[in-house]
């Protein structure tokens, strides 16, 4: 078993474990193995599958004692939940829809008479503030507007807020750790 302890010492040295700590751990390991042998317990029974991989045993023991950091592969990775992915997708689609509606919405022309006798909607393309009338003071004014524009702007604002919230959730997701995993 001294070969096993020597291989562990070599691994601790490779990992940069200070010599006094490596000697202490080697002494503990040697005494545990000798006690187990005196009690009739084999190294395999004491160490399990680690008895065949001294480098892995040395690395995990040093990590458990906090002498070296745990390898990143031993930490389980959390996957984003379906709800977070779906929320982000819906917010992105709402933003694209709002932008598309704001850039392609149809204009409605409204004719306003001077006397205020009535407002008649026209579906004619015209310029805002275009005056209609034969010379002299204008008698009618044709204005363009979109009845859906306020709804589209509200949708755009809500989509931007939702995407900001989703970005914050994604950022906090990356910083959080699952329960039971040490930082």
Secondary structure by P-SEA (a helix, b strand, c coil): caaaaaaaaaaaaaacccaaaaaaaaaaaaaaaaaaaaaccccccccccccccaaaaaaaaaaaacccccccccbbbbcccaaaaaaaaaaaaaaaaaaaaaabbbbbbbbbcccccbbbbbcccccccccccccccccbbbbbbbcaaaaaaaaaaaaaaaaaaaaaaaaaaaacccccccc
